[in-house]
């Protein structure tokens, strides 16, 4: 009688497919940034974020309805609203950033997010970090300053927008980290995206009333609807890729692959917009990547230490 337990070969296939899903999702994300940068010549950043979340949420809610997995989250609604607010802040700041900055530069600075998440998790969730991870965080932030400082001369304070997006996204991840033990990934993404849509809609209405340039309703050219719908579809597809990846492989093993997003952003920025990072940007990016990868490594070591009491806790 054949064994019902997964074989080593089955596990290898699951791991391989999980990594491939992760890579596919990571290479989809820079397409969203490229679409945002292109559309920013006609639409305000808040307006682009609104339609992106709206199309994304409709697609995810439709999928949940078709799978008979749509339900009201009840007592988790407040937390999902908070997650939606953080997601809205992150996407608006990032769209605003890529509308004004080279794509690769904005994404490089944004990748201080894992470092900020480590700090937020320590302060808000009580997670312990040791001297080595603190050192990695300092190195990563120095890398961010190397990228920011020369670009401040060219772009001014807007160079800080990717850092603001990273902060909001770190808060979003910290929030859904707590929700993930009570709610599956796809419903969590669908509901937080829906709340993000509603929050941005209210902000854009108020911004239009107050004549705020980044939060206003511009006339939408007919052809842009195709791009906005494509953004929603790509965002929904990326979320599904990530969900399937995390179902197959532990998060710590997948985390380093998200840095491939910088490769995608650099490639699209060069071929579509003619942007290519200078030497200082590459140096700062290398420090950010090294620090982020080290933090992921130490977190994996710490997680293993929880389940193996004979091991020394990671610092």
Buried (B, 14 or more C-beta within 10 A) or exposed (E): EEEEEEEEEEEEEBBEBBBBBBBBBBBBBBBBBBBBBBBBEBBBBBBBBBBBBBBBBBBBBEBBEEEEEBEEBEEBEEBBBBBBBBBBBBBBBBBBBBBBBBBBBBBBBBBBBBBBBBBBBBEEEEBEBEEBBBEBBEBBBEBBBBBBEBBBEEBEEBBBBBBBBBBBBBBBBBBBBEBEEEBBBBBBBBBBBBBBBBBBBEBBBEBBEEEBEBBBBBEBEEEBEEBBBBBBBBBBBBBBBBBBBBEBBEBBBBBBBBBBBBBBBBBBBBEEBEBEBEEBBBBBBEBBBBBBBBBBBBBBBBBEBEEEEEEEEBB
